[in-house]
Amino acid sequence: MKEIELLAPAGSFEKAKIAFLYGADAVYMGTKSLSLRTRVGVEDDEVEKTIKYAHNIGKKVYVAINIYAWDDKYEEIEKVAKELNEIKPDGIIASDGGVIQALKKFAPDIDIHISTQANVISYHTSKFWYDNGAKRVILGREMNKEQIKELIKRKPSDLEVEMFVHGAICFAYSGRCFLSDFLSGRSANLGDCIQSCRWAYNMYVEEKNNPGALMPVETDDKGTYIFSSKDLCLIKEIPEIIEMGVDSLKIEGRLKTEYYLASVVNTYRSAIDDYKKDPKNYDYTKYLKELEKTKTRGLTTFYFNDRNNKDIQEYEGKQYNLEYEYGGKVVGFDGDKVIVEIKNKLSIDDEIEVIIPRKIEVKRFKIEQLWDIETDEKIDTVNPGKAFQKVKMKIPYEVKEDWILRRKK
């Protein structure tokens, strides 16, 4: 069975560490201002730090310069490309033909990965990019499985194929959206999307012969979330995707928390490993149950199984992670007490789940005692009133630094 890469998002060095700990083979991260998530732009020294850390543990880092660039961006692009050529990420993700030409000139030692923004949805397009120096293509989410199989069958043997398996779906065609720029002056294609597709809208119709007379279309008091998509989830389809010969499975979410990363990466890691060990008894339901503890919208297979699938929109704008939340992260030890950096309120009798790296089964316990981090006095509750707020507790299982705790609400 072909080895397959699990690729996770990393909005920071700390998030990269969590992704690697919970089973990612590689992470992708943005540059400070040249990727499609400039709100989580990573400083140059942190990119280098992540690359060094990853290479020391046998992992990979891909760096995104996937904006569609105006001419005045190219001086910075050339500068960043030269820097990346020195610090040696394992690939640069790009979509703009001009940017790719600059990368070939100023970062000649780094593999080029063609972003999903470039709308790679056919063998012909993938062959074009291969002929122009691409090592990997990241497929558009508009493709179904039959189209992906055909592309893999016909592609050059050394061209790698990456596809998304989990995370938010952009309403636009492979992310080529102008709605945010139109409504707010913040361009999605320059990394500054305001996510206006997730907003609630009031909708009206206007009678042609009576301009200005607006009649509301039926909505509730929240409006309607007509543009908002459900989240992609292909956990059930993991066996088929592995057998298709895809090289890399990608999780979306550089804006997500360490808790989300730990939960989702760990689940897909377990699913991949379990299928490879025992393909005949793959049971997706236990992985889906774990993913449902972290999801924020409804889940959809989008077009993977059926190009006519209509179950892709989240019209009600619901939030579904109502039972669980990020409890905290293990950051140290004080004798038999565990030091936890809290992310939400924790109290005596709270039910906690320990997410164990590379295991789908969690460990559960109730908080019986809490100690103030500074005075070591017993307390009943602790609130995240300041950054990096910590507390001491006892956990009846062995835990290690950076393990993530989930709190049942």
C-alpha positions as CSV (number, residue, x, y, z in Angstrom):
1,M,0.0,0.0,0.0
2,K,1.4,3.4,-1.0
3,E,2.5,5.7,1.8
4,I,0.3,8.8,2.1
5,E,1.2,12.1,3.7
6,L,-1.1,13.7,6.3
7,L,-0.7,17.5,5.9
8,A,-1.9,19.9,8.6
9,P,-2.3,23.7,8.8
10,A,0.1,25.6,11.1
11,G,-0.7,29.3,11.9
12,S,2.3,29.4,14.2
13,F,5.3,27.5,15.4
14,E,3.3,26.2,18.5
15,K,0.5,25.0,16.3
16,A,3.1,23.2,14.1
17,K,4.4,21.4,17.1
18,I,0.9,20.3,18.1
19,A,0.2,19.1,14.5
20,F,3.4,17.1,14.4
21,L,2.8,15.6,17.9
22,Y,-0.7,14.4,16.9
23,G,0.5,12.7,13.7
24,A,1.0,15.2,10.9
25,D,3.7,14.2,8.4
26,A,4.0,17.8,7.2
27,V,2.5,21.3,7.9
28,Y,1.8,24.3,5.7
29,M,2.2,27.8,6.9
30,G,2.1,31.3,5.4
31,T,4.6,34.0,5.1
32,K,3.9,37.3,6.9
33,S,2.0,39.1,4.0
34,L,2.2,36.9,0.9
35,S,-0.2,34.0,1.7
36,L,-4.0,33.8,1.8
37,R,-4.1,34.0,5.6
38,T,-2.3,37.2,6.3
39,R,-4.2,37.6,9.5
40,V,-2.1,34.6,10.7
41,G,1.0,35.6,8.9
42,V,4.1,34.0,10.4
43,E,7.2,36.0,11.0
44,D,10.2,35.0,9.0
45,D,12.2,33.8,12.1
46,E,9.3,31.6,13.1
47,V,9.1,30.1,9.7
48,E,12.8,29.2,9.9
49,K,12.3,27.9,13.5
50,T,9.5,25.7,12.3
51,I,11.5,24.3,9.4
52,K,14.5,23.5,11.6
53,Y,12.3,21.8,14.2
54,A,10.5,19.8,11.5
55,H,13.6,18.6,9.8
56,N,15.1,17.5,13.1
57,I,12.2,15.2,13.7
58,G,11.9,14.0,10.1
59,K,8.9,16.1,9.2
60,K,8.2,18.6,6.4
61,V,7.1,22.2,6.0
62,Y,5.5,23.9,3.0
63,V,5.3,27.6,2.8
64,A,2.6,29.5,1.0
65,I,3.1,32.5,-1.3
66,N,-0.3,31.9,-2.9
67,I,-1.7,35.4,-3.3
68,Y,-2.6,36.8,-6.7
69,A,0.0,39.6,-6.8
70,W,-0.2,43.1,-8.0
71,D,3.0,44.4,-9.7
72,D,4.0,46.3,-6.6
73,K,4.3,43.1,-4.6
74,Y,7.1,41.6,-6.7
75,E,10.0,43.3,-4.9
76,E,8.8,41.6,-1.7
77,I,8.2,38.3,-3.5
78,E,11.7,38.2,-4.8
79,K,13.1,39.1,-1.3
80,V,11.1,36.4,0.4
81,A,11.9,33.8,-2.3
82,K,15.6,34.3,-1.8
83,E,15.2,34.0,1.9
84,L,13.2,30.7,1.5
85,N,15.9,29.4,-0.8
86,E,18.3,29.8,2.1
87,I,16.2,28.3,4.9
88,K,15.0,25.3,2.8
89,P,11.3,24.6,3.2
90,D,10.2,21.4,1.5
91,G,8.0,23.2,-0.9
92,I,6.5,26.6,-1.8
93,I,2.8,26.8,-2.5
94,A,1.9,29.3,-5.2
95,S,-0.9,30.0,-7.7
96,D,0.0,33.1,-9.7
97,G,2.0,32.4,-12.9
98,G,4.1,35.5,-12.3
99,V,4.9,34.5,-8.8
100,I,5.8,31.0,-9.9
101,Q,8.2,32.4,-12.5
102,A,9.8,34.5,-9.7
103,L,10.1,31.4,-7.5
104,K,11.8,29.5,-10.3
105,K,14.4,32.3,-10.6
106,F,14.9,33.3,-7.0
107,A,14.2,30.1,-5.1
108,P,15.5,27.5,-7.6
109,D,16.3,24.9,-5.0
110,I,12.7,24.6,-3.6
111,D,9.9,22.5,-5.0
112,I,6.9,24.3,-6.3
113,H,3.4,23.2,-5.3
114,I,0.5,24.6,-7.3
115,S,-2.2,25.9,-4.9
116,T,-5.8,25.0,-5.1
117,Q,-6.3,28.7,-6.0
118,A,-5.0,27.9,-9.4
119,N,-8.0,25.7,-10.1
120,V,-6.2,22.5,-11.0
121,I,-9.2,20.3,-12.0
122,S,-8.0,18.3,-14.9
123,Y,-5.1,16.2,-16.2
124,H,-4.4,18.8,-18.8
125,T,-3.9,21.6,-16.2
126,S,-1.8,19.4,-14.0
127,K,0.4,18.5,-17.0
128,F,0.8,22.2,-17.9
129,W,2.1,23.0,-14.4
130,Y,4.3,19.9,-14.4
131,D,5.9,21.1,-17.7
132,N,6.4,24.5,-16.0
133,G,8.3,23.1,-13.1
134,A,5.7,22.0,-10.5
135,K,6.5,19.1,-8.2
136,R,3.0,18.9,-6.8
137,V,-0.6,20.0,-7.7
138,I,-3.2,20.7,-5.0
139,L,-6.5,19.7,-6.6
140,G,-9.6,22.0,-6.6
141,R,-12.3,20.8,-4.3
142,E,-14.8,20.9,-7.2
143,M,-13.5,17.5,-8.5
144,N,-15.3,14.2,-7.9
145,K,-13.5,10.9,-7.3
146,E,-13.8,9.7,-10.8
147,Q,-12.2,12.8,-12.1
148,I,-9.4,12.5,-9.5
149,K,-8.8,8.9,-10.5
150,E,-8.5,9.8,-14.2
151,L,-6.1,12.6,-13.4
152,I,-3.9,10.3,-11.3
153,K,-4.0,7.6,-14.0
154,R,-2.8,10.0,-16.7
155,K,-0.4,12.3,-14.8
156,P,3.4,12.1,-15.1
157,S,4.6,9.5,-12.6
158,D,6.7,11.9,-10.6
159,L,4.0,14.6,-10.3
160,E,2.5,14.5,-6.7
161,V,-1.2,15.0,-6.1
162,E,-2.6,16.6,-2.9
163,M,-6.3,17.0,-2.0
164,F,-8.3,18.4,0.8
165,V,-10.1,16.0,3.1
166,H,-11.3,18.2,5.9
167,G,-12.2,21.8,6.8
168,A,-14.0,24.9,5.6
169,I,-15.1,25.2,2.0
170,C,-15.0,28.6,0.3
171,F,-18.2,29.5,-1.5
172,A,-16.2,30.6,-4.5
173,Y,-14.6,28.5,-7.2
174,S,-11.5,27.0,-5.5
175,G,-11.3,30.1,-3.3
176,R,-11.3,32.7,-6.2
177,C,-13.7,35.0,-4.5
178,F,-14.3,38.8,-4.8
179,L,-17.2,39.1,-2.3
180,S,-15.0,40.2,0.6
181,D,-13.2,42.9,-1.5
182,F,-16.6,44.1,-2.9
183,L,-18.2,44.5,0.6
184,S,-15.2,45.6,2.7
185,G,-12.2,46.4,0.5
186,R,-10.4,43.4,1.9
187,S,-9.4,41.0,-0.9
188,A,-9.5,37.2,-0.3
189,N,-7.0,36.9,-3.2
190,L,-4.5,39.0,-1.3
191,G,-4.9,37.1,2.0
192,D,-7.3,39.4,3.8
193,C,-10.7,37.7,3.5
194,I,-13.3,39.0,5.9
195,Q,-15.4,35.8,5.4
196,S,-18.4,37.8,4.3
197,C,-19.9,34.5,3.0
198,R,-20.4,33.5,6.7
199,W,-22.5,36.6,7.5
200,A,-26.3,36.6,7.9
201,Y,-28.1,38.5,5.2
202,N,-31.6,40.1,4.9
203,M,-33.0,39.5,1.5
204,Y,-35.5,41.5,-0.5
205,V,-37.2,41.6,-3.9
206,E,-37.9,44.7,-5.7
207,E,-40.9,45.0,-8.1
208,K,-39.4,46.3,-11.4
209,N,-42.0,49.0,-12.1
210,N,-41.8,50.3,-8.5
211,P,-38.2,51.0,-7.7
212,G,-37.4,51.3,-4.0
213,A,-40.3,49.2,-2.9
214,L,-38.5,46.3,-1.2
215,M,-40.3,43.2,0.0
216,P,-38.4,40.9,2.4
217,V,-37.9,37.3,1.3
218,E,-38.8,34.8,4.0
219,T,-36.1,34.6,6.7
220,D,-36.0,34.3,10.5
221,D,-34.8,37.0,12.9
222,K,-31.2,36.0,12.1
223,G,-31.6,36.6,8.4
224,T,-30.3,33.8,6.1
225,Y,-26.8,32.4,5.7
226,I,-27.3,31.8,2.0
227,F,-23.6,32.0,1.1
228,S,-22.2,29.9,4.0
229,S,-21.0,26.4,3.1
230,K,-20.8,23.3,5.4
231,D,-17.4,21.9,6.3
232,L,-15.8,19.2,4.1
233,C,-15.3,15.8,5.8
234,L,-14.1,12.8,3.9
235,I,-13.3,10.5,6.9
236,K,-15.7,7.8,5.5
237,E,-13.9,7.9,2.2
238,I,-10.3,7.5,3.5
239,P,-9.9,3.9,2.3
240,E,-11.0,4.8,-1.2
241,I,-8.8,7.9,-1.3
242,I,-5.7,5.9,-0.1
243,E,-6.4,3.2,-2.8
244,M,-6.7,5.9,-5.5
245,G,-3.0,6.8,-5.1
246,V,-3.2,10.4,-3.8
247,D,0.1,11.5,-2.3
248,S,-1.1,14.0,0.4
249,L,-4.3,14.5,2.4
250,K,-4.8,18.1,3.4
251,I,-6.6,19.5,6.4
252,E,-7.8,23.2,6.1
253,G,-7.5,25.6,9.0
254,R,-4.6,27.9,9.7
255,L,-6.9,30.1,11.8
256,K,-8.0,27.1,14.0
257,T,-7.0,26.5,17.6
258,E,-4.4,24.0,18.8
259,Y,-7.4,22.0,20.2
260,Y,-9.0,21.8,16.7
261,L,-5.6,20.7,15.3
262,A,-5.0,18.0,17.9
263,S,-8.5,16.6,17.5
264,V,-8.7,16.6,13.7
265,V,-5.1,15.6,12.9
266,N,-5.2,12.9,15.5
267,T,-8.5,11.5,14.1
268,Y,-7.2,11.4,10.5
269,R,-3.9,10.0,11.6
270,S,-5.7,7.2,13.5
271,A,-8.0,6.5,10.6
272,I,-5.1,6.2,8.1
273,D,-3.0,4.0,10.3
274,D,-5.9,1.8,11.3
275,Y,-6.9,1.3,7.7
276,K,-3.4,0.3,6.7
277,K,-3.2,-2.2,9.5
278,D,-6.6,-3.8,8.9
279,P,-8.3,-2.6,5.7
280,K,-11.2,-5.1,5.9
281,N,-12.5,-3.7,9.2
282,Y,-12.4,0.0,8.7
283,D,-15.2,1.6,10.7
284,Y,-15.5,5.3,10.0
285,T,-18.2,5.9,12.6
286,K,-15.8,6.0,15.6
287,Y,-13.6,8.7,13.8
288,L,-16.7,10.7,12.8
289,K,-17.9,10.7,16.4
290,E,-14.5,12.2,17.4
291,L,-14.6,14.8,14.6
292,E,-18.1,15.8,15.6
293,K,-16.8,17.0,19.0
294,T,-14.9,19.8,17.2
295,K,-16.9,20.7,14.2
296,T,-18.4,24.2,14.0
297,R,-20.8,23.7,11.0
298,G,-22.5,20.8,9.4
299,L,-20.4,18.3,7.5
300,T,-20.5,17.5,3.8
301,T,-18.6,15.3,1.3
302,F,-19.1,18.2,-1.1
303,Y,-18.6,16.9,-4.7
304,F,-16.3,14.0,-4.0
305,N,-18.9,11.3,-4.3
306,D,-21.5,13.1,-6.4
307,R,-21.2,16.2,-8.6
308,N,-24.9,16.7,-8.1
309,N,-24.7,16.8,-4.3
310,K,-26.9,19.7,-3.0
311,D,-26.1,19.1,0.6
312,I,-23.3,21.7,0.9
313,Q,-24.8,24.9,2.3
314,E,-25.3,25.8,6.0
315,Y,-28.4,28.0,5.6
316,E,-29.1,28.4,9.3
317,G,-25.6,29.4,10.4
318,K,-25.7,26.9,13.3
319,Q,-22.8,26.1,15.5
320,Y,-22.5,22.4,16.4
321,N,-19.7,22.1,18.9
322,L,-22.1,22.6,21.8
323,E,-21.0,19.7,24.1
324,Y,-17.2,20.2,24.1
325,E,-14.7,22.9,24.2
326,Y,-10.9,23.5,24.5
327,G,-10.0,22.9,28.1
328,G,-6.3,23.4,28.1
329,K,-2.8,22.2,27.2
330,V,-0.3,20.5,29.4
331,V,2.7,22.7,29.8
332,G,4.7,21.3,32.7
333,F,4.7,19.4,36.0
334,D,5.1,20.3,39.7
335,G,5.7,17.0,41.6
336,D,2.6,14.9,41.1
337,K,0.6,18.0,39.9
338,V,0.2,18.8,36.2
339,I,0.5,22.4,35.1
340,V,-2.2,23.2,32.5
341,E,-2.5,26.4,30.4
342,I,-6.2,26.9,30.4
343,K,-8.3,28.0,27.4
344,N,-11.7,28.1,29.0
345,K,-13.1,28.2,32.5
346,L,-12.2,25.1,34.6
347,S,-13.9,24.0,37.8
348,I,-14.0,21.2,40.3
349,D,-16.2,18.3,38.9
350,D,-15.7,19.3,35.3
351,E,-15.5,16.3,33.0
352,I,-12.2,16.3,31.0
353,E,-11.0,14.2,28.1
354,V,-7.3,13.7,27.4
355,I,-6.6,13.6,23.7
356,I,-3.7,11.1,23.3
357,P,-1.5,11.4,20.3
358,R,-2.0,8.8,17.6
359,K,-4.9,7.1,19.6
360,I,-8.5,7.6,18.8
361,E,-9.6,6.5,22.3
362,V,-9.5,9.3,24.8
363,K,-8.9,9.1,28.6
364,R,-11.6,10.7,30.8
365,F,-11.5,12.0,34.4
366,K,-13.2,14.5,36.6
367,I,-11.3,17.4,38.1
368,E,-11.2,16.8,41.8
369,Q,-8.7,19.5,42.9
370,L,-7.3,22.7,41.5
371,W,-4.3,24.7,42.8
372,D,-3.5,28.4,42.1
373,I,-0.4,28.6,39.9
374,E,1.2,31.3,42.0
375,T,0.1,30.7,45.6
376,D,-0.4,26.9,45.4
377,E,-3.6,27.4,47.3
378,K,-6.6,25.1,46.6
379,I,-9.3,26.8,44.4
380,D,-12.7,25.8,43.1
381,T,-12.5,27.4,39.7
382,V,-10.1,29.3,37.3
383,N,-11.0,31.7,34.5
384,P,-8.8,32.6,31.5
385,G,-8.6,36.2,32.4
386,K,-5.2,36.8,31.0
387,A,-3.0,35.3,28.3
388,F,-1.3,32.0,29.2
389,Q,-3.3,31.7,32.4
390,K,-2.2,28.4,34.1
391,V,-3.5,26.2,36.9
392,K,-2.3,23.0,38.7
393,M,-4.4,19.8,38.8
394,K,-4.0,16.1,39.3
395,I,-4.6,13.8,36.3
396,P,-5.1,10.1,37.0
397,Y,-3.2,9.1,33.9
398,E,0.3,9.7,32.6
399,V,0.3,12.7,30.4
400,K,3.0,14.6,28.5
401,E,3.8,18.1,27.7
402,D,1.7,19.7,24.9
403,W,-1.1,17.1,25.3
404,I,-4.5,18.7,24.8
405,L,-7.4,18.5,27.2
406,R,-11.0,18.8,26.1
407,R,-13.7,20.0,28.5
408,K,-17.3,18.7,28.4
409,K,-19.6,21.7,28.8
